[in-house]
Amino acid sequence: MAEEKKVTWLELFYDLLFVAAVATTTHVLLHVEKGYIHPEYLLKFVLMFIPIWWSWTGETMFINRFGQDCMHQRIFIILQMLFVLVLTSSLSVDFDQYYLSFLIGYSGVRAITAIQYMVVQHLEEGDKKTAARFLGTCFGIGVLISFLSIFFDSWIRYALLYAGIIVDVFVPIFGRKYLVKAPTNTAHLLERYALLTLILFGESVVSTLFVLQPQKGDWNSISFSIISFILIISMWWQYFENVERKVNKSIQGTGQSIIYGHLFILMSLSMIAASIKLMFIYEIHYLFILYFVFSSVLLYFISTTIVFHQYRYVQHRLKIYHLGLFLGVLLTFFIINMIVVVSNIVIMVELTLFFIIYAKITTT
């Protein structure tokens, strides 16, 4: 049984810095041109989101395995927070103009995490020492590759930047044989990702409130907001009821399904938050918004299903017919909407019904 590890106040403060980063990145999806989101902005959203997720994940995983609420680790986290501020201020669709500050912010965050591993490996013994040395060395290599992009222009610097990020992201997968001997604290890991997920739910609520502007305060906007809020509550209920009651937090492992699965959970939540604004505020082509919003919901459904399945108590694990039911409901709504043009409110009602069914079956 893993020892209990509590989330510290500094960790919660650290999370707050990512609120602005996530909100800024989500805003990229609101660049509508002739009824569409240009593929360039969809790509930029992904390329901006991954470094944010990985910056937060890197420090969270260090704290999960080696974190102690002591003075020197507090100082490391506070220094890292300064680089997070630089990173956040550099998030823009005009990426070239802010590239240097973005690189400094991201490299600073990841370098401090790598340094922490190298420091702690002198304090640990056995498998934990091996894991710390492996992660510190490989993360340092990833940071170095990304930082070398400062010496290049055009596409070469972006290639090096994301080559370093890819190395960083895949290091835990290739080093699984080391990490499985120094398992994560599953309860702490789930709690940390649940807290970050809560931030993204908050972004969806803000999107709902945005619809209720004074100049939009008619019954159409009120109805749309109420339906959107019920949808968000259904998603919240399904996610947090599973985290709290349906998963076995005593399972030990590398936590990789939680880590990588939450990239897609968090990304899909940002997409759903953007969809709420897009469907009500902007003039969006019907087929585009249909594909965009249903793809966002499908991504969320698949990623939450995968993340929770491995950690569910055996008696609570879903069967294959459950998967068929959920996909069937979603596909039926999508096909109907392809055949018959419906209003955005109807689409929101359909998705709300889907999440109510999803929450009901997966939490009882």
N, C-alpha and C positions, 0 to 999 in steps of 0.2 A: 504494500500500500504506500503510495507516494505521500510525502509529508505535505501538510496543508500550506499553500502559498497564497497569501492575500495580495490583492491589488493595492498598491500604495497610492497615496495622494499625488505623488509626483508623476506616476504613470497616468493618472487621470488628467493632470495638468498637461502632460505631454500630448494626450489625445486631442485636447482642445485646439492645438496648433494645426491639426489636420482637418479641422472643420472648414477653415478658409480654403485650404488646398483642394479638398474634394468639391466644394461649392464652385470654385473657380474652374476646375476641370469640367464639371457638369455643364457650366455655362457655355462651353465650346459647342455643345450639342444644340444650342439655340440659334446658331448661325444658319438661318433659312434663306435659300436663294431659289426663287421661282417655284416655291412649294416643296422643295427638297432640302435635306441636309447634304451638302456636297461631300463626296467621299473623302476629300482632303480633311474635312473637319472630323469625320468619323475616325480616320486614321490618327489624327492629332489627339483626339480624346483617348484612344487606346495607348498611344505612346507617352502621353502625360500621366495617365492613371497608373500604369505599371510601376514607374519609379516611385510614385507616392506610396502605393501599396507596399512595395518592397522596402522602402526606407523605414516605414512603420513596422513592418514584419521583422526586419533584421534586428532592431533593438528589442522588440517584444520577445523574440526567440532567445536572445541573449539573457534577458531578465528571467525568462521562464526556466532556463537551465542553470544559470549561474548568478542570477541577481540577488544582491543583498542590499538592504536599505541602509547603506553606510555612506560615509562622507565622500570617499573618492568616487564611488559609482554615481552619487548624486551630481557631483561636479561634471562627470562625463556626460550625463544626461542633459544637464543645463547647457553645456557647451554645444551639444548636438541640437538642442532646441534653437540656438542662434542660427545654425545652418539651415534648420527647417524653415525659419522665417525668410532667409535668403531664397531658398528653393520656392517657397510659396509666392513670394513677390515676383518671381521670374516666370510664372505660369501664364502664358499668353499665346493666342493664335499666331501672333507675329513672333515666332520662336527664334528666328535668326537674331533679332534685335536684343534678345535677353539670354542668348546662349551662354555667354561667359558666366553670368551670375547664376544661371541654372546649374551649370557644370560645377561651380564652386559650392553651391548649396548641396547638391546631390553627393558630390565626392566627399565633402566634409562630413555629412551624416554617415556615409558608409565607412569612411576611414576611421571615424571614432569607434564605430561598432567593431571593426577589425582590430583596432588597438586594444579595446576592452577584452577581446578574446585572447590576445597575446599576453596581456597582463595577467588574466585569470589563470592561464595555463601554468604559470609559475606557482600558483597557489593550490592547484588541484593535483590529484594523483590518479593513477590507473586510467580507466576508460574515459573519464571526464576530462582528464588532462590531454589525452589523445584527441578527443573530439574538439576541444578548444583550440589546440594547435592546428588541426586540420582546417577548421572553419576560419580561424584568424589568418592563416597563410593564404588560403584560396580566395577569401573575400578581399584581402589586400591586393592580390593579383587582378581581381575584377576591377577594383577601384583604379589601379594603375592603368589598365587598358583604357578605361573610360577617360581618365584624365589626359592621356596622351592625345586625345582628340583636340586639345587646345592648340596643337601645333599645325593643324590642318584646316582647310576651308572646304566649302561645298559639301557634297554628299559623303566625302571620306570621314569628316569629323563625326557625322551622325552614325556612320557605320561603326566607327570605333566606340562611340558612346554606348550604343546599344549592344555591341559585342561584349563590352565589359558588363553591362547589365545582365545579358544572357548568361554569361559565365557565373555571375553572382547568383542568379535565380536557380541555375541547375546544379550548383555545388552541393546542396543538401541531398539531391536525388542521387548523384553519383557517389556521394560519401555516406550513403545509407548504412553501409557495413560498420562505420565508425559511430554513427549517431544512434543506431539501434541499441548500442551498449550504454548509451547515456540518454535514456528516454526522457521525453518531455513530461511536464506535469500537466496532464490532460485537463483537469478541472480549471487550473489557472489559464491555460491556453484558450479553452472555450469561453471563459469569462472575458478575456481580453478581446477576442474577436466579436463576442456578443456586444460589448460596449462600443466598439467601432461601428458595428452594424447598426446600433441604435442611433448613432450620428447620422447614418445614411437614411434611416427612417425619418429622422428629424428633417432632413433635406426634403423628403417627399411631403411632409406636413407643411413646410414653408411654401412649397410649390402650390399646395392646395389653398393656403391662405392668400397667396399671390393672386389667385383667381378672384378672391373676394375683395377687390379694390373698391373704394367708394363709387368710382365711375362705372364699375361693373356689378354693382350690388342689385342686380335684378334676380328674378326667380330662376332664370336659366343658369346664372353663375352660382347661385345658392344651391340649386339641385346638383349641379356638376360637382361642387365642393363636397357636399354631403356624401355623394356616391364615392368620390375619390377617397374621402376619409374612411368610409367603411371598408374600402379595398385595402387601405394601408393598415387598418386595425386587424383585418383578417390575416394579412401577411405577418404582422407583428405577433399575433396570437399563435400562428403556426410555428414561427421560428423560435420564439422564446419559450413556448410550452414544451417544445422538443428539447431545447437546451436544458431546461430546468428539470424535466420529469422523465424524458424518454431515452436519455443516453446514459451509458455507464462511464462515469468519469474516472473510475479506477483503472480503466484499460490503459496500459502503457505502450508507447511506441514512439515513432519519430514525429507523429502529428502532421504528416505531409498532406493527407487528404483534407485536413482542416485548413492548413495553410494555403494550399494552391486552390482548393475549392472555394475559399472565401474571396479570392481574386475575382471570380466570376459572379459570386453572390453580390459583392460590393459594387462591381461594375454594372450589373443588371439593375441594382437599386438606383444607381445614378441615372441610368437610361429610363427607368420608370418614372423617376422624379421629373426628368426632362420631358417625358411624354405628356405628363399632366399639363405642363405649361404649353407644350406644342399643340395639343389638341384643342385648347381653349383660346389661347392668345393669338396664335399665328395662323396664317392661311397655308395650310399644308395639303399637298396632294393626297387624295383619299387612299390610293393604293400604297403610297409610301408610308403614311402613318399606320396603316394596317400591318404592313410587314414589320415596321419598326417596333410598334408596341407589342405585337404578338411574339416577335423574336426576343424582346426583352423579358417578357413573362416566361417564355420557354427556357431561356438561359437561367433565369432564377430558379425555376422548378427543377431543372436537371441538376444544377449545382447543389441546391439544398438537399435533394434526394441522395446524391452521392456522398456528401459530407456527413449526413446524419446516419446513413445506412450502416456504415462500419462500426459506429459507436453505440448504436441502439442496443438495448437489451434484446436478447433473442426473441422473446415473446412479443416484442413490439415492432419487429422488423416487418416491412411491407412485403407483400407478395407480388408476383409478376402481374397478376390481374389488377392490382391497384395501379400499377404503372400504366397498364392499358386503359384503365378507366380515366385517369387524369389526362393522358394524351388524347384520348377519344373526345373528352369534353372540350378540350382546347381546340382540337382540329375541327370539331363540329361547328363551333362558333366562328372559326376562321373561314371555313367553306361557306357558311351562310352569309357572312359579310362580303365574301367575294362575289356571290351571286346577287345579293340584294344590298344596295347602298343604304347604310344606316347612319344615324347621327353619332357624334362623338359620345354623347351621353349613353346611348345604347351600347356602344363598345365598352364603356366603363362599367356598365351594369353587367355585361357578360363576363368581364374579367373579375369583377367582384364576386359573382356567383362561383366562378372557378376557384378563387382563393378561399371562399367559405367552405366549399366541398373539400379542398385540399387540407384546410385547417381541421375540419371536422373529422376526417378519416385518419389523419396522421397524429391526432392528439387524444383520441379516445381509446 
